[in-house]
Amino acid sequence: MRSARILGWPAAAGLVVAMVATPLVAVAAEPTDGETGDLTVTRFDDRYADGLFDTSKTAPSGDTDRLNTSLAAQLVDVNGTRHYLSADSDGLYRFTDIPVGPAKLYLGFPNNPPGEVLFDATGATSAADIERLPVAEYFGPQGLLEVTIDEDGEERLVGMSALRLVANVVYPDGTPASGVSVELGSAQDWYPATEYDFTGGAGTYESFQPSGYIRHLPGDLGVRVTAPAGYRVSTVTASNHGEPDITVTERDGAYWFSSTEAFNYFWNPAFTITLEELPDTVRPQVELISPTTAGPFQALSVQVDATDNKGLQRIVANIYKDGKLVKSTQSAQNGAASGTHTATVTLPDGAYTVKYNAQDLAGNISQTGSFAFTIDATAPKATIKDGAAYSVANGAGYDLISFKLSDAGKVDKVTLNGKVKDLTNNAWSDVNFIKPGTFGGVKGENTLIVYDVAGNTSSYTFILN
């Protein structure tokens, strides 16, 4: 008769419970005929978390791998017979005289499946060779390992780990970053992470299963982060106790560290991912509001509006003549998303070009626009025409008077005693045959005002008889 144990399951995951050993009558007699074989199972706690059973290696906690004999093992043979036994004095589970053929080995979890993960490490030379055991219901949740018994005997090595994995995502000032897409991975499996704040703040992410935390296999442990719009991953560190003490490497769009750097096999090492804003490469947008025509103007009144997605530094409007800068104007914008620059510039008569742009806080400069215009600050001229057909002087006044008008920037109109006479905007023009009753002329004193297109004026007073 074999010694046996009855498994006791804890009330809540995460608490290690003591197993009570009680005698159990074997449920099946040994086979008396047919071929049989043996199965030896070594179960261990992978306290130096490398996926291998090696008691010579020490975890950062100072712990080393050790045999796990706390729970009984169950084997269901090819005939459906259940074999139930505890570890022997060597700490091994030795099933003897088992009918050859497919069999199922069931191993219990000390804290139920949410508390740890079991893996097949048989023949493994690195963590890349181990395989997670599925969870099956057989007198409670059990890790399931399918084996084939043969006459030569079988050996299996089963490890246990309870590694958790956490990601803290922050902005450069340490503010937690909420709503970030995070995945945590191990053994080529990736698990979506959920943000939680029961540790005192948002920005902490971990992967969950319906009954608790995801437990990760030993090997490389990784994190993938999809940064929010406008941000990118700046730095990634990892730690056991808060201060970075774990080496992180980047590959294939993810960040990794070896589980052997975890404090122990029941630990929750944490990544810290710092996000930073993407460099601002977007140019500001500018629009020339004034001038909208080429003039001529008495003085330039310029207005430039600009916008930028991250903030404007300044808006500039520079005046050129014959390709040379003659006047520079600008307004500071102090990080505003939109702004206006205005300036009134007095210039000598001539043809000019205004060139305008904006610069943002990152130093990006908008496309430079240009607009040609002319300045005319000289008043038009009016001279009395000679000849009796145009002007007749009589004493202190005139019986008839006519004027020749001129302006380099073109004559626009005249007013005679307030009455407007529009002209055809030429450099040369005339107002002829003025007398009382004609074009607003009156007997006595009259005032003629001549306007050019730029708005300059000249005034002339004369007497009509």
C-alpha positions in Angstrom: 0.0 0.0 0.0 1.4 3.4 -1.0 1.4 6.5 1.3 -0.9 9.2 0.0 -2.1 12.7 0.6 -5.4 14.5 0.3 -5.1 18.0 -1.3 -6.5 20.9 0.7 -7.4 24.1 -1.4 -7.0 27.6 0.1 -10.0 29.9 0.4 -8.3 32.7 -1.5 -5.5 32.9 -4.0 -2.2 34.3 -3.0 -1.9 32.6 0.4 0.4 29.6 0.9 -1.4 27.0 2.9 -0.2 23.9 4.7 -1.1 20.5 3.4 -2.3 17.9 5.8 -1.0 14.3 5.2 -3.6 11.6 5.8 -3.5 7.9 4.8 -5.4 7.0 1.7 -6.2 3.5 0.5 -5.0 2.8 -3.0 -7.9 3.1 -5.5 -6.6 0.4 -7.8 -4.6 -2.8 -7.4 -1.4 -3.3 -9.2 -1.7 -4.9 -12.6 -0.9 -8.6 -12.6 -0.3 -9.1 -16.2 0.6 -7.1 -19.3 3.5 -4.8 -19.9 4.2 -2.1 -17.3 6.7 0.7 -16.8 7.7 3.3 -14.2 7.3 7.1 -14.1 9.6 9.2 -11.9 8.5 12.9 -11.5 10.8 15.5 -10.0 8.9 18.6 -9.0 10.8 21.7 -8.0 10.3 25.4 -7.1 12.2 27.5 -9.7 13.4 30.0 -7.0 16.3 31.0 -9.2 13.9 31.8 -12.1 15.6 30.4 -15.1 13.3 27.5 -15.9 15.9 24.9 -14.9 16.5 22.8 -11.8 19.9 23.9 -10.6 20.6 24.3 -6.9 24.0 25.9 -7.5 22.5 29.2 -8.7 21.3 31.9 -6.3 18.5 34.3 -6.8 18.9 38.0 -5.8 16.9 37.1 -2.7 19.6 34.6 -1.7 17.2 31.7 -2.4 18.0 28.6 -4.5 16.0 26.0 -6.4 14.5 23.3 -4.2 12.3 20.2 -4.5 8.6 20.7 -3.9 7.1 17.8 -2.0 4.2 19.6 -0.4 1.4 18.1 -2.5 0.5 14.6 -3.7 0.6 13.7 -7.4 -2.1 11.7 -9.3 -1.6 9.6 -12.4 -4.5 8.2 -14.5 -3.1 5.3 -16.6 -4.2 4.0 -19.9 -6.9 1.9 -18.3 -8.4 4.9 -16.4 -7.0 3.7 -13.1 -6.0 6.5 -10.7 -2.6 6.2 -8.9 -2.2 8.7 -6.0 1.0 9.1 -4.0 3.2 11.5 -2.1 6.9 12.2 -2.6 9.2 9.6 -1.3 12.2 10.1 1.0 14.2 11.4 -1.9 11.7 14.0 -2.7 10.6 12.3 -5.9 7.2 11.0 -7.1 7.8 7.4 -8.2 5.0 5.6 -9.9 5.8 1.9 -10.5 4.3 -0.9 -12.5 2.1 1.4 -14.5 0.4 -0.2 -17.6 2.2 1.1 -20.7 0.4 3.6 -22.9 -0.9 7.1 -22.7 -1.4 8.5 -19.1 -2.2 11.8 -17.5 -0.3 13.2 -14.6 -2.1 15.7 -12.4 -0.2 18.1 -10.0 -1.8 20.4 -7.5 -1.2 24.2 -7.1 -0.4 25.3 -3.5 -2.5 28.5 -4.0 -4.8 27.4 -6.8 -4.0 28.3 -10.4 -4.0 32.1 -10.0 -1.2 31.8 -7.5 1.5 30.1 -9.7 2.2 28.4 -13.0 3.5 24.9 -13.6 5.8 24.0 -16.5 7.4 21.0 -18.1 11.2 21.4 -17.9 12.0 17.9 -19.0 15.2 17.9 -21.2 15.3 21.8 -21.1 18.6 23.4 -21.5 17.2 27.0 -21.2 14.0 28.7 -20.4 13.2 28.7 -24.1 12.6 24.9 -23.9 10.0 24.8 -21.1 6.3 24.6 -21.7 3.4 25.8 -19.5 1.2 23.1 -18.2 -2.5 23.5 -18.9 -5.0 23.6 -16.0 -7.5 20.8 -15.8 -10.2 20.0 -13.3 -9.5 16.7 -11.5 -10.5 16.7 -7.9 -10.0 20.4 -8.1 -7.8 22.5 -10.4 -4.6 20.6 -11.4 -1.7 21.1 -13.7 -1.9 18.5 -16.4 1.0 16.7 -18.0 0.3 14.0 -20.6 2.9 11.2 -20.7 3.3 7.9 -22.4 4.5 5.1 -20.2 6.8 2.5 -21.7 8.7 -0.5 -20.4 12.0 1.4 -20.2 10.5 3.9 -17.8 9.8 7.6 -18.0 11.2 10.7 -16.2 9.6 14.1 -16.0 10.8 17.4 -14.5 8.1 19.8 -13.5 8.9 23.3 -12.3 6.8 25.9 -10.5 7.0 29.7 -10.6 4.8 32.5 -9.5 6.3 35.5 -11.3 4.1 38.5 -11.8 5.0 41.4 -14.1 4.0 45.1 -13.6 4.4 48.2 -15.8 4.4 51.7 -14.4 3.9 54.3 -17.2 4.7 57.9 -16.4 5.3 61.3 -18.1 8.7 63.0 -17.6 7.5 64.8 -14.5 6.5 61.6 -12.9 2.8 62.1 -13.5 1.1 58.7 -14.1 0.0 58.1 -17.7 -3.5 56.7 -17.8 -5.3 55.1 -20.7 -2.1 53.7 -22.3 -2.2 50.5 -24.3 0.2 48.1 -22.6 1.0 44.4 -23.1 3.1 42.1 -20.9 4.7 39.0 -22.3 6.6 35.9 -21.5 7.4 32.6 -23.4 6.2 34.2 -26.7 2.8 34.9 -25.2 1.5 38.4 -24.9 -1.3 39.5 -22.4 -3.2 42.8 -22.6 -2.6 44.7 -19.4 -5.2 46.6 -17.4 -4.6 49.8 -15.5 -5.3 49.7 -11.7 -4.9 52.1 -8.9 -5.2 50.0 -5.7 -1.5 50.6 -5.1 -2.2 54.3 -4.6 -2.2 55.8 -8.1 -3.1 55.4 -11.7 -0.6 54.5 -14.4 0.1 51.0 -13.1 -0.7 48.1 -15.4 -0.8 44.4 -15.0 -2.3 41.4 -16.9 -5.2 39.5 -15.3 -7.1 36.3 -15.8 -10.6 35.8 -14.5 -9.4 34.4 -11.2 -6.4 36.6 -10.6 -3.0 37.7 -11.9 -1.4 36.3 -15.0 1.7 34.3 -13.8 4.6 34.3 -16.2 7.0 31.6 -17.1 10.7 32.0 -16.4 12.7 33.4 -19.3 12.6 36.8 -20.9 9.9 39.0 -19.6 8.7 41.8 -21.8 6.5 44.9 -22.2 5.1 46.5 -25.3 3.6 50.0 -25.1 1.6 51.9 -27.7 2.3 55.5 -26.8 -0.6 58.0 -26.9 -0.8 60.3 -29.9 1.9 62.9 -29.8 4.1 60.8 -27.5 6.8 58.2 -27.7 8.7 55.9 -25.3 11.7 57.8 -23.9 13.2 55.4 -21.4 12.4 51.9 -20.0 13.9 50.7 -16.7 13.0 47.8 -14.4 13.4 47.1 -10.7 12.7 44.7 -7.9 12.2 47.3 -5.2 11.6 50.6 -6.9 15.1 51.7 -7.8 16.3 50.4 -11.2 18.4 47.3 -10.6 17.5 45.1 -13.6 19.0 45.2 -17.1 16.5 46.1 -19.8 17.2 45.5 -23.5 15.1 46.5 -26.6 14.3 44.2 -29.5 11.4 43.6 -31.9 9.5 46.6 -30.7 9.5 45.5 -27.1 11.6 45.8 -23.9 12.9 42.8 -22.1 14.7 41.6 -19.0 15.7 38.1 -17.8 13.6 36.5 -15.1 16.8 35.5 -13.4 17.1 39.1 -12.2 13.8 38.9 -10.4 14.2 39.0 -6.6 12.7 35.5 -6.4 10.3 33.2 -8.1 7.3 34.6 -6.3 8.0 38.3 -7.1 6.5 41.0 -9.1 9.3 43.0 -10.8 8.2 46.2 -12.5 9.0 48.0 -15.6 8.9 51.8 -15.5 8.2 53.3 -18.9 8.7 57.1 -19.3 6.8 58.8 -22.2 8.0 62.0 -23.8 6.3 64.3 -26.3 7.3 63.7 -29.9 9.6 66.4 -31.4 7.5 69.2 -32.9 8.2 69.1 -36.7 5.0 70.9 -37.8 5.5 74.3 -39.3 3.2 77.2 -38.2 0.6 78.4 -40.7 0.6 82.1 -41.7 -1.8 84.4 -43.6 -1.3 87.9 -44.8 -4.4 89.9 -43.8 -3.1 93.3 -45.0 -2.3 94.6 -47.5 -4.6 92.9 -50.0 -3.8 95.2 -52.9 -0.6 96.5 -54.3 -1.4 100.1 -53.4 0.0 102.7 -53.7 -0.2 103.5 -50.0 0.9 106.5 -48.1 2.3 104.1 -45.5 2.3 100.3 -45.2 -0.2 98.9 -42.7 0.7 95.2 -42.4 -1.2 92.4 -40.6 0.0 88.8 -40.4 -2.0 86.1 -38.6 -0.5 82.7 -37.6 -1.4 79.5 -35.9 0.7 76.6 -34.5 -0.2 73.2 -33.0 2.3 73.6 -30.1 2.7 77.3 -29.7 4.1 80.3 -31.5 7.3 82.1 -30.7 7.0 85.1 -33.0 5.5 86.5 -36.2 7.7 88.5 -38.6 7.0 90.9 -41.5 10.1 92.3 -43.2 10.2 95.0 -45.9 12.5 94.7 -48.9 13.4 97.1 -51.7 15.3 95.8 -54.7 16.1 92.7 -52.7 17.6 94.5 -49.7 16.1 94.6 -46.2 14.9 98.1 -45.3 12.7 97.4 -42.3 12.1 94.5 -40.0 9.0 94.2 -37.8 7.9 91.3 -35.5 5.7 90.5 -32.5 6.5 88.0 -29.8 3.7 85.4 -29.3 4.8 83.7 -26.0 3.6 80.3 -26.9 0.1 81.2 -28.0 -1.6 78.8 -30.4 -2.7 81.7 -32.6 -1.6 85.3 -32.9 -1.5 88.5 -34.9 1.3 90.8 -35.8 0.4 94.4 -36.9 2.7 97.3 -37.8 2.5 100.6 -39.6 5.6 101.5 -41.6 6.5 104.8 -43.1 8.6 104.5 -46.2 9.9 106.6 -49.1 8.1 106.5 -52.4 8.8 103.4 -54.4 8.1 99.7 -55.0 8.6 97.2 -52.1 8.0 93.7 -51.1 6.8 92.5 -47.7 8.0 89.0 -46.7 6.3 87.3 -43.8 6.5 84.1 -41.7 6.1 82.7 -38.2 8.3 80.6 -35.9 7.1 78.2 -33.2 8.5 77.3 -29.9 10.4 74.4 -31.4 12.1 76.6 -33.9 10.1 75.5 -36.9 9.5 78.3 -39.4 6.5 78.6 -41.6 6.7 78.9 -45.3 7.6 82.5 -46.1 5.1 84.5 -48.1 5.7 87.6 -50.1 3.6 90.4 -51.4 4.6 93.4 -53.6 3.3 96.9 -53.0 4.1 100.5 -53.7 4.4 103.6 -51.5 3.3 107.1 -52.7 3.6 109.7 -50.0 3.9 112.7 -52.4 0.8 114.9 -52.8 -0.5 115.5 -56.4 0.1 118.8 -58.2 -2.3 121.2 -59.9 -1.2 124.0 -62.3 -3.3 126.6 -64.0 -3.5 126.0 -67.7 -2.4 128.9 -70.0 -4.3 130.1 -73.0 -7.6 132.1 -73.3 -9.4 128.9 -74.2 -8.7 127.5 -70.7 -8.0 130.4 -68.3 -9.0 134.1 -68.4 -7.6 136.2 -65.6 -9.5 139.4 -64.8 -8.3 141.6 -62.0 -7.9 139.7 -58.8 -9.9 136.7 -60.1 -10.7 134.6 -63.1 -13.6 134.7 -65.4 -12.6 131.1 -66.4 -10.0 128.8 -65.1 -8.6 125.3 -65.9 -6.1 123.1 -64.1 -3.6 120.5 -65.3 -3.2 117.7 -62.7 -0.3 115.3 -62.2 0.9 112.6 -59.8 3.4 109.7 -60.2 1.0 107.4 -58.3 -2.0 108.5 -60.3 -4.7 111.2 -59.7 -7.9 109.8 -58.3 -10.4 112.7 -58.0 -10.9 116.4 -57.2 -13.4 118.2 -55.1 -14.4 121.8 -55.8 -16.1 123.5 -52.9 -16.9 120.0 -51.6 -18.4 118.7 -54.9 -16.7 115.6 -56.1 -15.5 115.0 -59.6 -14.1 111.5 -60.2 -11.2 111.0 -62.6 -9.8 108.0 -64.5 -6.7 107.3 -62.2 -4.0 108.4 -64.5 -0.7 110.1 -63.9 -2.0 113.1 -65.8 -5.5 114.6 -65.8 -7.4 117.8 -66.2 -10.2 119.9 -64.7 -11.2 122.5 -67.4 -13.5 125.5 -67.8 -14.4 126.2 -64.3 -16.6 129.2 -63.8 -19.5 130.2 -61.5 -22.2 127.5 -61.9 -19.9 125.0 -63.5 -18.4 121.9 -61.6 -19.4 123.5 -58.3 -17.7 126.9 -59.0 -19.1 129.9 -57.2 -18.5 133.6 -57.5 -15.8 134.6 -55.1 -13.4 132.3 -53.3 -13.3 128.7 -54.4 -11.3 125.7 -53.0 -10.0 122.9 -55.2 -8.7 119.8 -53.5 -6.8 117.2 -55.6 -6.5 113.5 -54.4 -4.2 110.8 -55.6 -4.8 107.1 -55.4 -2.7 106.8 -52.2 -4.9 109.4 -50.5 -2.4 112.2 -50.6 -4.1 115.7 -51.2 -3.1 119.2 -52.2 -5.4 122.2 -51.9 -5.7 125.3 -54.1 -7.8 128.5 -53.5 -8.8 130.9 -56.3 -11.3 133.7 -57.0 -14.0 133.5 -59.7 -15.5 136.8 -61.0 
